[in-house]
Amino acid sequence: MKISIVVLILSICSIAFADKPSVVISSDATSIFQNESFQFTVSFNNFDGEISMSETKGLEKFNVIGGPYQSSSNRWESINGETKSVTSIVLTYSLRPKFGGSIKLGPFKAKSGDKEYSSNTITIRVYKQGDSIPADKQKNQAYIRTVVSNKNPYPGETIRVDYFLYITPDMDIRAPKLVDSPKMKGFIKKDIKLSDNRELVQKIYGGIKYRTLHVLSYYLTPTASGKYNVESLVLDVPFKEKKRRRRRSFDPFMDDDIFSGFRSYKEKRLSSDPVTVNVKSFPSEGKPSGFNGLSGNFSIKSSFDKDSVKVNEAITIKFKVRGKGNFNDLQSLGINFPNDFEIYDPVRKESLSGDNRGWVEFEYVVIPRFPGDYEISPEKIFFFNPKSKKYQTAETQKISLKVYGKANNSMVIPNNITRKEIKVLGKDIRYIKKGKGIEKNNISIQNYLLLSLGIIFLPFFSYLFALKSGKIDKNSLKRAKAYKSFMKIYRKSKQEIESNNIKEFYSLTELAVFTYFADKLNKSTSGIIPDEIYFMLSESSVSDDVIASLKDILDRCSLNKFITSSIDEAKSDFRNLPLLLEKIEEVL
């Protein structure tokens, strides 16, 4: 009889409660840090028809970094002889708050048929890094903190970024897994090698005791002025959690903590807050005319292997720049060698640490072709010192050389001709065949000289006459020279793409662009800086889109000294750069 009553009661309860649909929201945390994510679920229980969510109040105050992931279950119910299918659906989100404070979630509303159902509400307390957290909330807290050594650097001034994982002492973790490394647009990034034996270290931050782990570090060198974001670092961190087992015995010994529970690890996704770095422009006051964007603190010294040589004997001259700064912007020097010297292309050597501390050396081989006493003027480099916030100059000593012996008059080579160019010139030499010609006795030496001079200078005077009369356009000549210089270098870059040598392609591309604008501005290639190019184009009413596209290509040229672009990106730049210059030519 008692059993019949129990069954009757259970049947009545099932009839009373089985049919009631509901919407329930819940979360696995009620207090978190702003850069911490948490799991949020929306449960639709006991619906026998289609369900549509009509309102998600409070969800807009969070970033959805995962989900919604859906799971469902079905069962059949028979009530008063009627059988129907009942469905329960669970949506799971991974959320991260957009700001701090108390944030209310809910009510969420869902429609099924002609009825609307409303959920409960929950409140999430969000703390910012460094906030004073109540004692009862100082457990199970974890976040990633970003430390930037200098948030207001100048272009070329290297800064350091460190990422630390902070956890409260009551938490245990395993090694974090990198999900997404931070993006560093506007910077040249170098990894900093950290010790493989890093351990958790005790620290107090915001009045709370933490254990911290040094996760990642980078050196960043900004390439231009402006505001840039050091983006978020995302980690999956396995946290140890305790789960209770069902009690199996009344034995007090078996109820000991060792047997009453076991520990497992559950991954939690954490991300750091992005940090804005404001890269300041170089001041205009006191800027020397020879400044090309070099930033840091430098010294320069010259050396040579001998100060007295014979004619046609080689001399090795070295210029070594030491210091800390953006050595990448120091690709060449403008040494003023005597005109009677044959100059070979310099060899550039460097020894630099990750924070751009070290030296760069330029080694020249020169061959004097005539005897005499020569001087090489002091070489100056201009740079901006971020610490003193002033422009400074480093200068070498004057070099004095004595050349003795007899000149070989049959070999006069112009200044700044490279070894390759000498070979090309050699191919163009033509020998004059002896024939009847003009007999020596039939013409005087004076007339012979006058005739020779007339032949030599006739093209020159014809050119001057045409230029003065307006038959030759100076700007057209300038454009033709600039574009010809550009294409001479740029054609070589195609071979590098075909050889899959991306870094050398971008190196030649940068040289080609700088050579083009150097001809436009009547400057040496070493005296050209990107900001000067963009300013000239802007003043000449070149469209912002063209300037932005050119800037993107030059930025990649700079970045590819360290980070290699894809072959598809290189091919795209190879196609687009001449088209950009054509658009620039139309305006200039």
PALOLUM-974190 format. One record per atom (N, C-alpha, C): residue in one letter; x, y, z. Coordinates in steps of 0.2 Angstrom, whole numbers, plus 5000, padded with zeros to 4 digits. Layout:
REM PALOLUM-974190
AXYZ
...
This chain:
REM PALOLUM-974190
M500449945000
M500050005000
M500450065000
K501050065004
K501450125005
K501750134998
I501950084995
I502350084988
I501850114983
S501250104983
S500750124978
S500650204979
I500650224986
I500550294987
I501150334985
V501750304986
V502450334983
V502350344976
V502250294972
V502150294965
V501650344962
L501050354966
L500550394964
L500850474965
I501150484970
I501450544972
I501950564966
L502450524964
L502950534959
L502550544953
S502050514951
S501650524945
S501350594944
I501050614950
I500750684950
I501350734949
C501850724953
C502450774952
C502650774945
S502750724942
S503050724935
S502550754930
I501850744931
I501350784927
I501350854929
A501550874935
A501450944937
A502050984934
F502650944934
F503250984932
F503550974926
A503450914923
A503750894916
A503650944911
D503050974911
D502851014905
D503151094905
K503451114911
K503651184911
K504351194908
P504251234902
P504951254899
P505251314903
S505851314903
S506251374907
S506851394903
V507051454904
V507751474902
V508151494908
V508751464908
V509151474914
V509851494912
I510151554914
I510851574913
I511251564919
S511951544918
S512451534923
S513151544921
S513551554925
S514251564923
S514751524928
D515351514926
D515751474931
D516151524935
A516051594935
A516351634939
A515951694940
T515951724946
T515551784947
T516051844949
S516651834949
S517151894950
S517751874946
I517951924941
I518551904937
I518951974936
F519551964933
F519952024930
F519652034923
Q519852104921
Q519552124915
Q519852084909
N520452064909
N520752024904
N520651954904
E520251934909
E520151864910
E519451834907
S519451774904
S518851754901
S518451704906
F517851694905
F517451644909
F516951614905
Q516651554907
Q516251514903
Q515451534905
F515051544900
F514351574901
F513951524898
T513351504901
T512951454898
T512251484898
V511851464893
V511151474892
V510751414891
S510351394896
S510051324895
S509251334894
F509051304888
F508351304887
F508051234888
N507651234894
N507451164896
N506751154895
N506651084892
N505951064892
N505451094887
F505751104881
F505351144876
F505151084871
D504451094868
D504251044864
D504051074857
G504351124855
G504351154849
G504951194847
E504951234842
E505551274840
E505651334845
I506251344846
I506451394851
I506851454847
S506751514848
S507151574846
S507251614851
M507951644852
M508151684857
M507951754855
S507551794859
S507251854857
S507651914860
E507951904865
E508351954869
E508951924873
T509551964872
T510151934876
T510451994879
K510052024884
K510252084888
K510852074892
G511352124891
G511952124894
G512552084890
L512352044885
L512952014882
L513352064878
E513052114876
E513452164872
E514052194876
K514052184882
K514552214887
K515152174887
F515152114883
F515652064883
F515952054876
N516552034876
N516852014869
N516751934869
V516451914864
V516351834863
V516951804860
I517351774864
I517951744861
I517951674859
G517351644861
G517251574859
G516451554859
G516251514855
G515551494855
G515051544851
P514451534851
P514151484856
P514251414853
Y514351364858
Y514451294856
Y513751264859
Q513451224855
Q512751194856
Q512751124858
S512451104863
S512251034865
S511551024866
S511250964864
S510550964865
S510350884867
S509850884870
S509550814872
S508850814871
N508550754869
N507850744868
N507650684872
R506950684874
R506650634877
R505950634876
W505650574876
W504850564875
W504550564882
E503950604882
E503550604888
E502850584886
S502550544890
S501850524889
S501350554895
I500950604893
I500550634899
I499850624896
N499450604901
N498650594899
N498550554893
G499050504891
G498950464885
G499250504879
E499450564880
E499750594874
E500550594875
T500850574869
T501550564869
T501850624865
K502350654867
K502750704864
K503450704865
S503850744860
S504550744861
S504750814865
V505150804870
V505350864874
V506150874873
T506350934871
T507050954869
T507351004875
S507950994876
S508351034880
S508951054877
I509151124876
I509651144872
I510151184877
V510751174877
V511251214881
V511751254876
L511751324876
L512251364873
L512851384877
T513451364875
T514051384880
T514451434876
Y514651494880
Y515051544877
Y515651554881
S516151584878
S516751604882
S516751674881
L516751714887
L516651784886
L517251824890
R517351884888
R517851924891
R517551994892
P517552024897
P517252094898
P517552144895
K517252194892
K517452254889
K517752304893
F517452304900
F517652354904
F517552334911
G517852374916
G517752344923
G517152374927
G517052344933
G516452364937
G515952304937
S515352314940
S514852264940
S514452264934
I514452204931
I514052204925
I513452144925
K512852174924
K512352124924
K512152094918
L512052024918
L511851984912
L511151964913
G510751974908
G510051944909
G509552004910
P508951984910
P508651924908
P508751904900
F508851844899
F508851824892
F508051794890
K507851814884
K507151794883
K507151744877
A506651694877
A506651654871
A505851644870
K505751634863
K505051624861
K504951554858
S504451524860
S504251454858
S503451454856
G503351454850
G502551454849
G502351524850
D501851534853
D501551604855
D501751624862
K502251594865
K502351614872
K503151634872
E503251684877
E503951704878
E504151684885
Y504751664886
Y505051644892
Y505651684894
S505651704900
S506251744903
S506651714908
S507351724907
S507851694912
S507951734918
N508351704922
N508551734928
N509151784926
T509451824931
T509951874930
T510551854934
I511151864932
I511751854936
I512151924935
T512551934940
T513051994940
T513751974941
I514151994936
I514851984936
I515252044938
R515652034943
R516052084946
R516752084942
V516952134939
V517552144935
V518052184938
Y518652164939
Y519152204942
Y519652224937
K519952284937
K520552304933
K521152284936
Q521652274932
Q522352264935
Q522552314940
G522752294946
G522952344951
G522452364956
D521752344954
D521252364959
D521352334966
S521052364971
S521052334977
S520452284978
I520652224979
I520052174979
I519952154986
P519252144988
P519152124994
P519452054996
A519552055003
A519851985005
A519551925003
D518851925003
D518451865001
D518451854994
K518751904990
K518751894982
K519551874980
Q519951874985
Q520651874983
Q520951794982
K520451754980
K520651684978
K520451674971
N520851624968
N520651604961
N520651654956
Q521151704957
Q521251754952
Q521851744948
A521751764941
A522351754936
A522251804931
Y522751824929
Y522751874923
Y523451884920
I523551914914
I524151924911
I524351994911
R524852014913
R525052084914
R525552104909
T525452164905
T525952184900
T526352244903
V527052234903
V527452294905
V527852314899
V527752384898
V528152414892
V528652464895
S529252454893
S529752504896
S529752574895
N529452594889
N529352664887
N528752664882
K528252704884
K527652704880
K527652764876
N528152804876
N528252864872
N528952874869
P529152824865
P529752824862
P529752874855
Y530352874853
Y530452914846
Y530552854841
P530452874834
P530552824829
P531352794830
G531452734829
G532052704830
G532352694837
E531952714842
E532152704849
E531852634851
T532252584853
T532052524855
T531752524862
I531252484862
I530852474869
I530852404870
R530652384877
R530552314879
R529852304881
V529552244879
V528952224881
V528952164885
D528752154891
D528752094895
D528052074896
Y527852004896
Y527251984898
Y527251934904
F526851944909
F526951904915
F526251874917
L526251814919
L525651784921
L525551794929
Y525051814931
Y524951824938
Y524351784941
I524551744946
I524051694949
I524051704957
T523551694960
T523451704967
T523851634970
P524051644976
P524451584979
P524051514980
D523351524980
D523051464981
D522951424974
M523151444969
M523051414962
M523751374960
D523651324957
D524151284954
D524051274947
I524651284943
I524551274935
I525051234933
R524951214926
R525451184922
R525751234917
A526151214913
A526451254908
A525951284903
P525951354903
P525451384898
P525551364891
K525051364887
K525151354880
K524951424876
L525351444871
L525351504867
L524751494862
V524251534862
V523651524858
V523751574852
D523951634854
D524051694849
D524551744851
S525151744847
S525651794849
S525451864847
P525651914851
P525451984850
P525652004843
K525252044840
K525352074833
K525752144835
M526252154831
M526652214832
M526652264826
K526152284823
K526152324817
K526452394819
G526852414815
G527252474816
G527852474820
F528052404821
F528752394825
F529152344821
I529752344822
I530252284821
I530252244827
K530052184827
K530052144833
K530652094833
K530952094839
K531452044840
K531352004846
D531351934846
D531151894852
D531751904857
I531651894863
I532151894869
I532151824871
K532651794871
K532751724874
K532751724881
L532251694884
L532151684891
L532451614894
S532551614900
S532851554903
S532351494902
D532551434901
D532151374901
D531951354908
N532251374913
N532151354920
N531751414924
R531351444921
R530951494924
R530451464929
E530351504935
E529951474940
E529451534942
L528951514946
L528451564949
L528851604954
V528751664954
V529051714959
V528551754963
Q528651754969
Q528151794973
Q528151874972
K527651904971
K527551974970
K526952004973
I526952064975
I526352104978
I526152154973
Y525552154970
Y525352204965
Y524652224967
G524552284968
G523852314970
G523652294977
G524152284981
G524052264988
G523852184989
I523952144984
I523752074984
I524452034982
K524451984986
K525051934985
K524951894979
Y525351884974
Y525351844968
Y525951804967
R525851744964
R526451714961
R526451734953
T527051744951
T527051774944
T527551724940
L527451724933
L527851684929
L527951734923
H528651734921
H528851774915
H528751734909
V528251754905
V528051714899
V528451734893
L528451794891
L528751814884
L529051884885
S529551894881
S529851964880
S530051974873
Y529952044871
Y530152064865
Y530552134865
Y530952144860
Y531252214859
Y530852234853
L530552294854
L530152334848
L530552394846
T530652404840
T530852464837
T530352494833
P530052554835
P529552584830
P529852614824
T529552604818
T529752624812
T529552694810
A529052724813
A528752794811
A528352814817
S528252884817
S527852914822
S527152894821
G526752904827
G526052884827
G525852844833
K525252824834
K524952784839
K524952714837
Y525252664840
Y525252594838
Y525052554845
N524652494843
N524452454849
N524952394849
V525152384855
V525452314857
V524952274859
E524752224854
E524152184854
E524152134860
S523652094861
S523552054866
S523951984865
L524151964871
L524451894871
L523951844874
V523851794870
V523251744872
V523651684874
L523451654880
L523651594883
L523151544885
D523251484884
D522851434888
D523251404894
V522951414900
V523251404906
V522951344909
P523251284910
P522951224914
P522951244921
F522351254924
F522351264932
F522151194935
K522351184941
K522251124945
K521551134949
E521151094948
E520451094952
E520351034956
K519951044961
K519750984965
K519050964964
K518950904963
K518250874962
K518150824967
R517550824970
R517350784975
R517050714972
R517250664976
R516950594974
R516450574978
R515950534976
R515450514980
R515750474986
R515450484992
R515750444998
R515550374997
R516050334998
R515850254997
R515850225004
S516050255010
S516150215016
S516050265022
F515850235027
F515750265033
F516350265038
D516850235035
D517450225039
D517850295039
P517950325045
P518250385046
P518950395042
F519350335042
F519950345038
F519850355031
M519350315028
M519250325021
M518950395019
D518650435024
D518450495023
D518950555023
D519550535024
D520150575024
D520150615017
D520450675017
D520450715011
D520850685006
I521350635007
I521750605002
I521250564998
F520750535001
F520250484997
F519650514995
S519450574999
S518850604997
S518850644991
G519350654988
G519350694982
G519950684977
F520050704971
F520550704967
F520650764963
R521250774960
R521350834957
R521450824949
S521150874945
S521250874938
S521450944936
Y521550944929
Y521751014927
Y521251034921
K521051094922
K520551124917
K520851184914
E520851194907
E521151244904
E520751314904
K521051364905
K520651434905
K521051474901
R520651514896
R520951554892
R521051624894
L521651654894
L521851714897
L522151764891
S521951824891
S522251874887
S522451934890
S523051964888
S523252024891
S522852084888
D522852144891
D522552204888
D523052234883
P522752254877
P523252294873
P523452354876
V524052374874
V524452434877
V524552484871
T524352544872
T524452594866
T525152624867
V525552624862
V526252664862
V526152724858
N526352784860
N526352844856
N527052864854
V527152844848
V527852864845
V527852934843
K528352974846
K528353044845
K528753064839
S528553114835
S528953134830
S529553174832
F530053174827
F530653204829
F530553284829
P530853314834
P530753394834
P531053424828
S530753474825
S530953514820
S531553564822
E531453584828
E531953634830
E532653604831
G533153634827
G533853614828
G534053554823
K533553534819
K533653474815
K534153494809
P534753454809
P535253474804
P535053444797
S535253474792
S535053464785
S535253394783
G535853364786
G536053294784
G535753244788
F535253254793
F534853204797
F534453164792
N534553094793
N534153044789
N533752994793
G533553014800
G533152974804
G533552934809
L534152944809
L534552894814
L534452924821
S534252874825
S534052884832
S534452844837
G534752874842
G535152834847
G535652874850
N536252844851
N536852874853
N537452844850
F537852884846
F538352844842
F539052884842
S539552844841
S540152874839
S540452844833
I540952884830
I541152854823
I541952864824
K542352814821
K543052814821
K543252784814
S543752814812
S544052794805
S544752764807
S544952714802
S545652684803
S545852664796
F546552654795
F546752634788
F547452594789
D547552554784
D548152514785
D548752544783
K548752594780
K549452634778
K549252704776
D549752744778
D549652814776
D550152844770
S550552794768
S550952814762
S551052754758
V550852764751
V550752704746
V551052734740
K551152684735
K551352694728
K550752704724
V550852734719
V550252744714
V550052674712
N549352664711
N549052604710
N549052544715
E549252564721
E549252514727
E548652524731
A548352474733
A547752474736
A547852494744
I547352534746
I547252554753
I546652534756
T546652504762
T545952484766
T545852534771
I545252574770
I545052624775
I544352594778
K544352594785
K543752574789
K543452634793
F542752634793
F542352684797
F541952634801
K542052644808
K541652604813
K541252644817
V540552634817
V540052664821
V539852624827
R539952654833
R539752614839
R539252654842
G538852614846
G538352644850
G537652604851
K537152634852
K536452604853
K535952644849
G535552604845
G535052644841
G534852604835
N534552634831
N534252604825
N534752594819
F535252554820
F535852544815
F535552524808
N534952504808
N534652484801
N534552534797
D534452594799
D534452654795
D535152684793
L535652654795
L536352674793
L536552614788
Q536352624782
Q536552574777
Q537152594773
S537352664773
S537952684769
S538152754772
L538752764770
L539052834772
L539252874766
G539252934767
G539352984761
G540053004761
I540552964761
I541252984761
I541453024755
N541853074756
N542053124751
N542753104749
F542853054744
F543553034743
F543853084737
P544453084737
P544753124731
P544653094724
N544553144719
N544353124713
N544853074709
D545453074712
D546053034709
D546052964712
F545552954716
F545552884719
F545052844715
E545152774714
E544752734712
E544352694718
I543752704718
I543352674724
I542952614723
Y543052564727
Y542652504726
Y542052504732
D541552474730
D540952464734
D541152444741
P540952474747
P541152454753
P540752394756
V541152354760
V540852294763
V540552314770
R539952304771
R539652324778
R539652264783
K539952274788
K539952214794
K539552244800
E539252204804
E538952224810
E538952174815
S538952194821
S538852154827
S538352184832
L537752164832
L537252194836
L536852154841
S536652174847
S536252134851
S535552144850
G535152114853
G534352114852
G534152184853
D534452224858
D534152294859
D534552344855
N534852324849
N535152364845
N535752404848
R536152364852
R536752394855
R537352354851
G537852394849
G538452364846
G538852404841
W538952384835
W539352424830
W539252404823
V539352444818
V539252434811
V539952464808
E540252424804
E540852444801
E540752444793
F541052494790
F541052504783
F541852504780
E541952454776
E542652444774
E542752454767
Y543152514765
Y543252534758
Y543952514756
V543952494750
V544652484746
V544652534741
V545252574742
V545352634737
V546052624734
I546052644727
I546752644724
I546852714721
P547352744724
P547552804721
P547952794714
R547752844709
R548052834702
R548552884701
F548652934705
F549152984704
F549453004710
P550153024710
P550553044716
P550253104718
G550453114725
G550253184728
G550053174735
D549953224739
D549753224746
D548953234746
Y548653194749
Y547853194749
Y547553194756
E546953224756
E546653224762
E545953194761
I545653154766
I544953134766
I544653174772
S544153214770
S543853254775
S543453214780
P543453244786
P543053214792
P542353194790
E542153124791
E541453104790
E541053114796
K540453144795
K539953164800
K539353114799
I539153094805
I538453064805
I538053104810
F537353124808
F536953164812
F536353114815
F536253124821
F535753074825
F535353114830
F534853084832
F534453114837
F534453074843
N534653104849
N534753064855
N534153074859
P533753014860
P533153014864
P533153034871
K533753024874
K533853034881
K533953114882
S534353144878
S534453214879
S533953254875
K533553224871
K533053254866
K533353304862
K533953294860
K534353344855
K534653304850
Y534753344844
Y535153314839
Y535953324840
Q536253274838
Q536953274840
Q537353254833
T538053264833
T538453244828
T539053204830
A539253154827
A539853114828
A540253124822
E540953134823
E541353154817
E542053114818
T542353094812
T542953064812
T543553114812
Q544153094812
Q544753134811
Q544853134804
K545153194802
K545453194795
K545953144793
I545953114787
I546453064785
I546853094780
S547553094781
S548053114777
S548453064774
L548453064767
L548853004764
L549353034759
K549953004758
K550453024754
K550452964748
V550452984742
V550552944736
V551152954732
Y551552914731
Y552152924727
Y552252874722
G552652894717
G552752854711
G552552894705
K552552854699
K552352884693
K551652864691
A551252904688
A550552894686
A550552854679
N550152814679
N550052774672
N549452814668
N549652864664
N549252904661
N548752874656
S548952804654
S548452774649
S547852744653
M547852744660
M547252724663
M547052774668
V546552814666
V546252854671
V545452834672
I545352814678
I544652794679
I544252844683
P543652864681
P543252914685
P543152884692
N543052934697
N542852924704
N542152884704
N542152844709
N541552804711
N541352754706
I541752724702
I541652674697
I541752604700
T541252564700
T541352504704
T541652454699
R541952394702
R542252344699
R541852314693
K541152304694
K540752274689
K540652324683
E540652394685
E540552444680
E541252444675
I541752434678
I542452434675
I542352374669
K542152324671
K542052264667
K541652284661
V541052314662
V540652334657
V540952384652
L541252434655
L541652484651
L542152444646
G542452394649
G542952354645
G542652324639
K542052304639
K541652274634
K541552324628
D541452384630
D541252434625
D541852474622
I542452454624
I543052484620
I543152454613
R543252494609
R543352474601
R544052504599
Y544352454596
Y545052474593
Y544952514586
I545452564585
I545452594579
I545852564574
K545552544568
K546052504563
K546452554559
K547052534558
K547452584554
K547352574547
G547252634543
G547152634536
G547552694533
K547252714527
K547552774524
K547552834528
G546852854530
G546752904534
G547052974532
I547253014537
I547553084535
I548253074537
E548653094532
E549353084533
E549653144538
K550053124542
K550353164547
K550553234545
N550953224539
N551253284536
N550753334533
N550153314531
N549653354528
N549253404533
I549353394539
I548953434544
I549353454550
S549353514552
S549753534558
S549453514564
I549953514569
I549753484576
I549153534579
Q549253594578
Q548653644580
Q548053624577
N547953624571
N547353604567
N547053534570
Y547553494571
Y547353424573
Y546953434580
L547253474584
L546953484591
L546353514591
L546253564587
L545653604586
L545053564583
L545253514578
L544753474576
L544553424581
S545053394585
S544853344590
S544353384595
L544553444597
L544153474602
L543453494600
G543353504593
G542753524590
G542353464590
I542653404589
I542253344589
I541953324596
I542453334601
I542253314608
I541753364610
F541753424610
F541253474613
F540653484609
L540653464602
L540053484598
L539453454601
P539353394604
P538753364607
P538553404613
F539053424617
F538953464623
F538653534622
F538953574617
F538653634615
F537953634612
S537853574608
S537153564605
S536653554610
Y536853514615
Y536353504621
Y536253574625
L536753614626
L536653674629
L536153724625
F536253724619
F535853764614
F535153744615
A535053674614
A534353644614
A533953664621
L534353654626
L534053664633
L533853734634
K534353784632
K534153854632
K533553874628
S533553844622
S533053864617
S532353834619
G532353794624
G531653764626
G531553694623
K531953674618
K531853614615
K531853554619
I532253554624
I532253504629
I531953524636
D531553484638
D531153504645
D531553474651
K531753524655
K532253494661
K531853444665
N531253454666
N530853414671
N530753344667
S530653344661
S530653274657
S531353244658
L531853274657
L532553244658
L532553214665
K532353254670
K532453234677
K532053174678
R531353174676
R530953114677
R531253054673
A531553064667
A531753004663
A532352974667
K532853024670
K533453004674
K533152964680
A532752984684
A532452954690
A532152884688
Y531752884683
Y531452824682
Y531952764679
K532352794675
K532852754672
K533352724678
S533552764683
S533952734688
S533552684692
F532852704693
F532452654697
F532452584693
M532252584687
M532152524683
M532852484683
K533352514682
K534052484682
K534152434688
I533952464694
I534052424700
I533452374701
Y532852394699
Y532252354700
Y532252294696
R532552294690
R532552234686
R532852174689
K533452194693
K533852144696
K533352114702
S532852144705
S532452114710
S532052054707
K531952064701
K531452004698
K531851934699
Q532551944698
Q532951874698
Q532851854705
E532851894710
E532851874717
E532151844719
I531651864716
I530951834717
I530951764714
E531251754708
E531251694704
E531651644708
S532151674712
S532651624716
S532351614723
N531751644724
N531451644731
N531851674736
N532251724735
N532651764739
N532251824741
I531851824746
I531351874747
I531751934751
K532151924755
K532551974759
K532952014754
E533251984749
E533652024744
E533252064740
F532652034738
F532152064734
F531952134737
Y531752134744
Y531552194747
Y532152244748
S532752214749
S533352254749
S533452294743
L533352264737
L533452294731
L532852344729
T532252324732
T531652364731
T531752434734
E531952434741
E532152494745
E532652534741
L533152504739
L533752544736
L533452574729
A533052544726
A532752564719
A532352624721
V531852624726
V531452674728
V531852734730
F532352724735
F532752784737
F533152814732
T533352774727
T533752804721
T533252844717
Y532652824716
Y532152864712
Y532052934715
F531952934722
F531752994725
F532353034726
A532953004727
A533553044727
A533753084721
D533553054715
D533653094709
D533153154709
K532553134711
K532053184711
K532253244716
L532553234721
L532653284726
L533353314726
N533753284721
N534453304720
N534853294727
K534753234729
K535153214735
K535453144734
S535953124739
S536253064739
S535753014742
T535752944740
T535352894742
T535352894750
S535952904753
S536052894760
S535652954764
G535553004760
G535153064763
G534453064763
I534153014760
I533453004759
I533152964765
I532552994768
I532252954773
I531452954771
P531152904773
P530452894771
P529952954772
D530052974778
D529553034780
D529653094775
E530253104773
E530353154768
E530053144762
I530053084760
I529653064753
I528953074754
Y528653044760
Y527953054761
Y527753124761
F528153174764
F527953244765
F527953274758
M528553254754
M528553284747
M527953264743
L527753204743
L527153174739
L526553214742
S526453224748
S525853254751
S525853324749
E526353364749
E526453434747
E526253434739
S526453384735
S526353384728
S525653364726
S525253354731
S524553334730
S524453264727
V524953214729
V524853144727
V524353114732
S523853074729
S523353054733
S523553014739
D523153014744
D523352974751
D523352904750
D522952874745
D522952804744
D523652784741
V523852824736
V524552804733
V525152814738
I525052864743
I525552874748
I525552814753
A524952794755
A524852734759
A525152674756
S524952664750
S525252604747
S525952594746
L526252654745
L527052664745
L527352644752
K526952674757
K527252674763
K527152594766
D526652564764
D526652484765
D527152454762
I527352464756
I527952424753
I528552444756
L528752504758
L529352524761
L529352494768
D528752494772
D528752464778
D528952384778
R528752354773
R528952284772
R529652274770
C529952324766
C530652324765
C531052324771
S530852374776
S531152374782
S531052314787
L530452284787
L530252224791
L530652164789
N530752164782
N531052104779
N531752094781
K532052144784
K532752134786
K532752084792
F532152074795
F532152024801
F531551974800
I531051994797
I530451944796
I530351934789
T530351874786
T530251864779
T529551864777
S529351904772
S528651904769
S528551844765
S527951824763
S527751774759
S527951784751
I528051734747
I528251744740
I527651784737
D527051764738
D526451794735
D526451874737
E526651894743
E526651964745
E527152004741
A527751964740
A528351994736
A528152004729
K527851954726
K527651964719
K527152014718
S526652024723
S526152074722
S526552144723
D527052154727
D527352214728
D527752234721
F528052174718
F528452184712
F528052214707
R527352184706
R526952214701
R526652284702
N526552294709
N526152364710
N526652424711
L527252414713
L527752474714
L527852514707
P527952484701
P528052524695
P527352564694
L526752534695
L526152564694
L526052624699
L526252614705
L526252674710
L526652734707
L527252714705
L527752764702
L527452804696
E527052764692
E526752794686
E526252844688
K525852834694
K525352874696
K525752944699
I526252924703
I526652984705
I526953024700
E527152994694
E527453034689
E526953084686
E526353054686
E525753094683
E525653164686
V525853164693
V525753224697
V526353264697
L526953234698
L527553264699
L527753294692
